[in-house]
Amino acid sequence: MSKTVLIKNKSMTQFLAWLNKNGAVFPNIYFQTYKNHERGVHAKVSIPEHQTVIKIPRSTLIYSGMGEKSPWGKKVSQNPIGISGLKLVYICLYIIQDMEDKNKFGPYYKILPKIFDNFPIFWSPDEKKYLENSYLLKEIDIRKNILVKDYHKLCEILNDFSSICSLQKFLQIRTLVGSRNFGLWIDGKKQATMVPLGDMLNHSATPDVKWFFEEKKNAFVMNSINSIKSHNAISDSYGTKCNRSYILFYGFALHDNNKCRNTIFIQLNQPVSSLNIQGLRDQLISNEFSRNISSDFSSLNFRQMMTFLRITNANEHELVAFIQNRQLSQNIYSKRNEAAALSYLAFKINKLLNTYSMSFSQNKKNLKKFPTHSNESFATILVMGEKKIMKELLKFIKLALGVLLLNNRVSTRQLKNNVKGYILTLQTVG
């Protein structure tokens, strides 16, 4: 484990004093910084399950309703069209106004991150190159363009906005709010909410706490799900997401694909064909299919992709049958059709894999030399996960085609659960 030290600085002391003054309760925790400059929350003593670990009163929360009722928020609410993530923007507007005026939440602002280089919209070109051809590159551009458009829209609505808040400042605050807010039911509405102290817990796929806004206490509470040993880190969950989303919205990637599912973004189009074939296909599917595909080949996304492939690779006779009974294309229809669908998928996967600029072995070498928790290491972890999925797909297709075309027999003991049923069904196709 990385070396840890207790957090002892003026800003943190003032922040904790501010929380205590406002009625926050957190008697059994302390804070540490790690070697990688990250912070964490730890248990002072053993905490039993179903105990309140943190209580943060409403008076120290910043939620979207507050921003909507602010001077800027009222103007934006009259013309919200064209602004994405409106609830999060309302929080940003509140924070920016508060910083310029009363600074009610000043002690909280001082302990928030000041460096945002770990978020991909702030990555340098040298760091982005380690993403190779991951779809994350496009997602980074899409996200940054959306936020830039939001900023310019706000400048149009609010005459004094640009003089108070630069584009860079808005991108930073919007990123901060996007990565740290909680979705809470307050005043009968789902509100995006900034929770001082509550947002300091690090992520785990098996969190130690659950949280909610408790109306009777008029406060945000975090309760322990299970017992937490003394001095252990206390974790929360940022939700079940793929690594692209973890990097894009939180600035980190996870190694363990058993707890974090990597995905590849696949886009498929109908191949060029005769007008008659095209006309029949158009009755069944759109021209384009795009999904996130994981290594779970029994997932809904994967099954929907196979349906699309069966239709795009169907002959006229098969298409007529699919039109008469649309459920037929959702399952294996014939050897010829399934082999065509799988072969076309293999072609597309190989084509996508060849667009990555580095070999898997080079990725492994790079990962060893990159500092832990660096942007380069997270980018490399991501692309290695994507390449693993593509290689697993190709291995799966090779196995399936062997059964279909060569009548290979496969022992069920050699199969993973996510392909077992499919391969067994293939063996029965006449």
C-alpha positions in Angstrom: 0.0 0.0 0.0 1.2 3.5 -0.7 2.6 5.5 2.2 0.0 7.6 3.9 0.1 10.6 6.1 -2.5 12.4 8.2 -3.9 15.5 6.6 -2.8 18.5 8.7 -3.0 21.9 7.1 -4.7 25.2 7.8 -7.4 24.9 5.1 -8.5 21.4 6.3 -8.5 22.6 9.9 -10.7 25.6 9.0 -12.9 23.3 6.9 -13.6 20.8 9.7 -14.2 23.7 12.1 -16.7 25.2 9.7 -18.5 21.8 9.4 -18.6 21.4 13.2 -19.9 24.9 13.7 -22.8 24.2 11.2 -23.8 20.9 13.0 -22.0 18.3 10.9 -21.3 15.0 12.7 -18.4 12.7 11.8 -16.8 11.5 15.1 -15.3 8.3 13.9 -13.2 9.3 10.8 -9.9 10.9 10.0 -8.3 11.9 6.7 -5.1 10.8 4.9 -3.2 11.8 1.9 -1.5 9.1 -0.2 1.7 9.0 -2.1 -0.1 9.9 -5.3 -1.5 13.1 -3.7 -5.0 11.6 -3.5 -7.0 11.9 -0.3 -9.0 9.4 1.6 -11.3 8.9 4.6 -10.4 6.4 7.3 -12.1 4.9 10.3 -10.7 6.0 13.7 -12.3 3.0 15.4 -14.2 -0.1 14.3 -17.5 1.0 13.0 -20.4 -1.5 13.1 -22.8 -1.9 10.3 -25.9 0.3 10.0 -24.3 3.2 11.8 -24.2 6.8 10.7 -20.7 7.5 9.6 -21.2 11.1 8.3 -24.1 13.5 8.8 -23.9 16.8 6.8 -26.7 19.3 7.5 -28.7 20.9 4.7 -27.2 24.3 5.6 -23.8 23.1 4.2 -25.1 21.5 1.1 -25.1 23.2 -2.4 -27.9 21.8 -4.5 -29.3 22.6 -7.9 -32.5 24.3 -6.5 -30.3 26.9 -4.8 -28.6 27.7 -8.1 -31.9 27.9 -9.9 -33.2 30.5 -7.4 -30.0 32.6 -7.6 -30.0 35.8 -9.7 -28.1 34.1 -12.6 -30.1 30.9 -12.2 -33.5 32.8 -12.5 -32.3 34.3 -15.8 -31.0 30.9 -17.2 -34.3 29.2 -16.1 -36.2 31.5 -18.5 -34.0 30.5 -21.4 -32.5 27.0 -20.7 -32.6 25.7 -24.3 -29.2 24.7 -25.5 -27.6 24.1 -22.1 -26.7 20.6 -21.2 -26.7 19.2 -17.6 -28.8 22.1 -16.4 -28.9 20.9 -12.8 -25.1 20.8 -12.7 -24.9 24.2 -14.4 -27.2 25.7 -11.7 -24.7 24.5 -9.0 -21.8 26.1 -11.0 -23.7 29.4 -11.2 -24.3 29.3 -7.5 -20.7 28.6 -6.6 -19.3 31.3 -8.9 -21.8 33.9 -7.5 -21.0 32.8 -3.9 -17.3 33.1 -4.5 -17.7 36.7 -5.8 -20.2 37.8 -3.1 -20.8 36.3 0.4 -18.4 33.3 0.1 -20.7 31.4 2.4 -19.0 28.1 1.5 -15.4 29.5 1.4 -13.9 26.9 3.8 -15.3 24.2 1.5 -14.0 25.8 -1.7 -10.5 26.0 -0.2 -10.1 22.3 0.2 -11.4 21.4 -3.2 -8.9 20.3 -5.9 -7.0 23.1 -7.6 -5.4 20.9 -10.3 -7.6 19.3 -13.0 -5.0 17.7 -15.3 -6.2 14.2 -14.5 -9.5 14.9 -16.4 -9.1 14.1 -20.1 -10.5 17.4 -21.4 -7.4 18.9 -19.9 -4.9 16.2 -21.1 -2.0 17.2 -23.3 -1.6 15.8 -26.8 1.3 13.7 -25.5 -0.9 12.1 -22.9 -3.8 11.6 -25.4 -1.5 9.7 -27.8 -1.5 6.7 -25.4 -5.2 6.3 -26.0 -4.3 5.3 -29.5 -7.6 4.8 -31.3 -9.9 4.4 -28.3 -13.3 5.9 -28.8 -12.6 7.9 -25.7 -10.7 10.3 -27.9 -14.0 11.2 -29.6 -15.9 11.3 -26.3 -13.3 13.8 -24.9 -13.9 16.1 -27.9 -17.7 15.7 -27.6 -17.6 16.5 -23.9 -15.4 19.5 -24.2 -17.4 20.9 -27.1 -20.6 20.6 -25.1 -19.1 22.4 -22.1 -17.7 25.1 -24.3 -21.1 25.6 -25.9 -22.7 25.8 -22.5 -20.2 28.5 -21.5 -20.9 30.7 -24.6 -24.7 30.2 -24.1 -24.3 31.4 -20.5 -22.4 34.4 -21.8 -25.3 35.3 -24.1 -27.9 35.0 -21.3 -25.8 36.7 -18.5 -24.3 40.0 -19.5 -21.7 40.0 -16.8 -20.8 36.3 -16.9 -17.7 36.5 -19.1 -16.1 39.3 -17.1 -16.5 37.2 -13.9 -15.9 33.7 -15.1 -13.4 32.8 -17.9 -13.9 29.7 -20.1 -11.1 27.9 -18.3 -12.6 28.7 -14.9 -16.0 27.4 -16.0 -14.5 24.2 -17.4 -12.8 23.6 -14.1 -15.8 24.3 -11.9 -18.1 22.3 -14.2 -15.7 19.4 -14.1 -15.5 19.6 -10.4 -19.3 19.6 -10.0 -19.7 16.8 -12.5 -17.3 14.5 -10.7 -18.3 15.2 -7.1 -22.1 15.7 -7.0 -24.6 13.4 -5.5 -28.2 12.8 -6.7 -30.4 13.5 -3.7 -34.2 13.8 -3.2 -34.6 17.2 -1.5 -37.9 19.1 -1.3 -39.6 16.3 -3.3 -37.2 16.8 -6.2 -34.1 14.9 -7.5 -31.4 17.5 -6.9 -27.7 17.4 -8.0 -25.9 18.2 -4.7 -22.4 19.1 -3.6 -21.8 17.5 -0.2 -18.8 18.8 1.7 -16.8 15.9 3.3 -19.2 13.3 1.8 -17.4 13.8 -1.6 -14.0 12.9 -0.1 -14.6 9.1 0.0 -12.8 7.2 -2.8 -14.5 4.7 -5.1 -14.9 1.0 -4.7 -17.1 -1.5 -6.5 -17.9 -2.9 -3.0 -18.6 0.3 -1.1 -18.7 0.6 2.7 -21.6 3.1 2.9 -24.9 4.0 1.4 -26.2 7.6 1.4 -29.4 9.6 1.1 -31.0 12.9 2.2 -33.0 12.2 5.4 -35.9 14.6 5.7 -36.4 14.1 9.4 -32.8 15.0 10.2 -32.8 17.7 7.4 -29.4 16.3 6.4 -27.3 14.1 4.1 -26.4 10.9 5.9 -23.9 8.2 5.1 -24.6 4.9 6.9 -22.2 1.9 7.0 -23.4 -1.1 4.9 -21.1 -3.5 6.8 -18.7 -3.3 9.7 -15.5 -1.2 9.0 -12.3 -2.1 10.7 -10.3 0.5 12.6 -7.9 2.5 10.3 -9.4 1.0 7.1 -10.2 3.4 4.3 -14.0 4.0 4.0 -15.2 3.8 0.4 -18.2 4.9 -1.6 -19.3 3.8 -5.1 -19.3 6.1 -8.1 -21.6 3.7 -9.9 -21.0 0.8 -12.2 -19.4 2.2 -15.3 -16.9 1.2 -18.0 -13.4 2.5 -17.8 -14.0 5.1 -20.5 -16.6 6.7 -18.3 -14.5 6.5 -15.2 -11.6 8.3 -17.0 -13.9 10.8 -18.7 -15.9 11.9 -15.7 -13.6 11.0 -12.7 -10.1 11.0 -14.1 -9.1 7.4 -13.2 -9.3 3.9 -14.6 -9.6 0.6 -12.7 -7.4 -2.5 -13.3 -9.8 -5.2 -12.2 -12.2 -6.0 -15.0 -14.1 -8.3 -12.7 -15.4 -5.2 -10.9 -15.1 -2.7 -13.7 -16.2 -3.9 -17.1 -14.2 -2.6 -20.0 -16.0 -2.0 -23.3 -15.3 -1.2 -26.9 -17.6 1.0 -28.9 -18.6 -0.7 -32.1 -20.2 1.0 -35.1 -21.7 -1.1 -37.9 -23.4 -0.1 -41.1 -25.4 -2.1 -43.6 -23.1 -3.2 -46.4 -23.8 -2.1 -50.0 -26.3 -4.5 -51.7 -28.9 -4.7 -54.4 -32.0 -2.4 -54.1 -34.2 -5.4 -53.4 -32.1 -6.6 -50.5 -31.7 -3.1 -49.2 -35.4 -2.6 -49.3 -36.1 -5.7 -47.3 -33.4 -4.9 -44.7 -34.8 -1.4 -44.3 -38.0 -2.9 -43.1 -36.1 -4.5 -40.2 -33.2 -2.3 -39.1 -31.8 1.2 -39.5 -28.7 1.8 -41.6 -26.4 2.1 -38.6 -25.8 0.1 -35.3 -23.6 1.4 -32.5 -23.2 -0.1 -29.0 -20.7 -0.5 -26.2 -19.7 -4.2 -26.3 -18.1 -5.9 -23.3 -16.6 -9.4 -22.9 -20.0 -10.5 -21.7 -21.2 -12.2 -24.9 -24.6 -13.0 -23.3 -25.4 -9.3 -22.6 -28.3 -7.5 -24.2 -25.9 -5.2 -26.3 -24.1 -8.2 -27.7 -27.4 -10.0 -28.6 -28.7 -6.9 -30.3 -25.5 -6.6 -32.3 -25.8 -10.2 -33.4 -29.4 -9.6 -34.5 -28.2 -6.6 -36.6 -25.4 -8.8 -38.1 -27.8 -11.6 -39.0 -30.1 -9.2 -40.9 -27.2 -7.3 -42.6 -25.7 -10.6 -43.8 -29.0 -12.3 -44.7 -29.9 -13.4 -48.2 -33.3 -12.6 -49.8 -34.9 -15.8 -48.6 -33.7 -15.2 -45.0 -34.9 -11.6 -45.0 -38.4 -12.6 -46.1 -38.5 -15.1 -43.2 -37.2 -12.4 -40.7 -39.9 -10.0 -41.9 -42.6 -12.6 -41.4 -41.3 -13.4 -37.9 -39.1 -10.8 -36.4 -38.1 -13.1 -33.5 -36.2 -15.4 -35.9 -33.3 -12.9 -36.3 -32.9 -12.7 -32.5 -31.6 -16.3 -32.5 -29.4 -18.5 -34.6 -31.4 -19.1 -37.9 -29.1 -21.2 -40.1 -25.5 -22.2 -40.4 -25.0 -20.0 -43.5 -26.5 -16.9 -41.9 -24.7 -17.3 -38.6 -21.4 -18.0 -40.2 -21.8 -14.9 -42.4 -22.7 -12.8 -39.4 -19.8 -14.0 -37.4 -17.3 -13.7 -40.3 -18.4 -10.1 -40.9 -18.0 -9.3 -37.2 -14.5 -10.8 -37.2 -13.6 -8.6 -40.2 -14.8 -5.5 -38.4 -13.0 -6.4 -35.2 -9.7 -7.0 -37.0 -10.1 -3.8 -38.8 -10.7 -1.9 -35.6 -7.8 -3.6 -33.8 -5.4 -2.7 -36.6 -6.2 1.0 -36.0 -4.4 0.9 -32.7 -0.9 2.1 -33.1 0.9 0.0 -30.4 1.1 -3.7 -29.8 -0.3 -5.2 -26.6 3.3 -6.1 -25.5 4.3 -2.5 -26.0 1.4 -1.4 -23.8 2.6 -3.7 -21.0 6.1 -2.3 -21.2 4.8 1.2 -21.1 2.6 0.5 -18.1 5.6 -0.7 -16.1 7.5 2.5 -16.7 4.7 5.0 -16.2 4.1 6.4 -12.7 1.2 4.8 -11.0 -2.0 6.9 -11.3 -0.6 9.0 -14.1 -2.7 9.9 -17.1 -0.4 7.8 -19.3 -1.0 4.8 -17.1 -4.8 5.2 -17.1 -4.8 5.6 -20.8 -2.7 2.4 -21.2 -4.9 0.4 -18.8 -7.9 1.5 -20.9 -6.5 0.5 -24.3 -5.2 -2.8 -22.9 -8.7 -3.6 -21.7 -10.1 -2.7 -25.1 -7.6 -4.9 -26.9 -8.4 -7.8 -24.5 -12.0 -7.6 -25.4 -11.3 -7.6 -29.2 -9.0 -10.6 -28.8 -11.6 -12.4 -26.7 -14.1 -11.7 -29.4 -11.9 -13.0 -32.2 -11.2 -16.2 -30.1 -14.9 -16.6 -29.5 -15.7 -16.2 -33.3 -13.0 -18.7 -34.2 -14.5 -21.2 -31.8 -18.0 -20.6 -33.1 -17.0 -20.9 -36.8 -15.2 -24.1 -36.1 -18.4 -25.6 -34.6 -20.5 -24.2 -37.5 -18.3 -25.0 -40.5 -16.0 -27.8 -39.4 -18.4 -29.6 -37.0 -15.9 -29.3 -34.2 -17.1 -30.6 -30.9 -16.3 -28.5 -27.8 -16.4 -29.8 -24.2 -18.7 -27.7 -22.1 -16.0 -27.9 -19.3 -13.8 -25.7 -21.5 -16.3 -23.0 -22.0 -17.0 -19.8 -20.0 -20.5 -19.3 -18.8 -21.0 -16.3 -21.1 -20.6 -18.4 -24.3 -21.6 -21.9 -23.1 -25.2 -21.7 -24.0 -24.5 -20.1 -27.4 -21.9 -22.8 -28.4 -24.2 -25.6 -27.2 -26.9 -24.2 -29.4 -24.6 -24.0 -32.4 -23.8 -27.7 -32.1 -27.5 -28.5 -32.7 -27.9 -26.4 -35.8 -28.6 -28.5 -38.8 
